[in-house]
Each structure stands twice: as structure tokens, then as C-alpha cells.
Amino acid sequence: MARTEGSSRAELRTEAETVKKCIAAEKALDAVRPPSSHMYADTNTASLKHRLKEINEELKRRS
């Protein structure tokens, strides 16, 4: 879990909110992206979801 060890809980919560907004933006962009861009977007969304999972696990571990 890179980038979580030295972060405070407040920083992690802020990052989680930012990641959620990025995921929502990716979904909104899917509606206007050309089909050739969807594979890259899917990979990016998967990375964002994975990071969100890491953050949530770290927050749970610290509580």
C-alpha cells in the first residue's frame, strides 16, 4: 500500500473523495469517448478503484 503509511486519516479521507470524483468523471467521459479510447479508460478506472480500495482498507485498519 504505497502512499498510505505516512498519511494522516484526514489526508486519506480527502484522497478517497478525490479518487471518487475521478471515477465519476471517468464514467461521465465514457459517454462521449470514441470506442477506441474505452480500453484505456477502463484501465484507468480499474486503477482508481484499486487505489480507493487500498485507502479504505488503510482507514479501516487505523480505526
C-alpha positions, 0 to 999 in steps of 0.5 A, a space after each residue: 500500500 504505497 502512499 498510505 503509511 505516512 498519511 494522516 486519516 484526514 489526508 486519506 479521507 480527502 484522497 478517497 473523495 478525490 479518487 471518487 470524483 475521478 471515477 465519476 468523471 471517468 464514467 461521465 467521459 465514457 459517454 462521449 469517448 470514441 470506442 477506441 479510447 474505452 480500453 484505456 479508460 477502463 484501465 484507468 478506472 480499474 486503477 482508481 478503484 484499486 487505489 480507493 480500495 487500498 485507502 479504505 482498507 488503510 482507514 479501516 485498519 487505523 480505526 
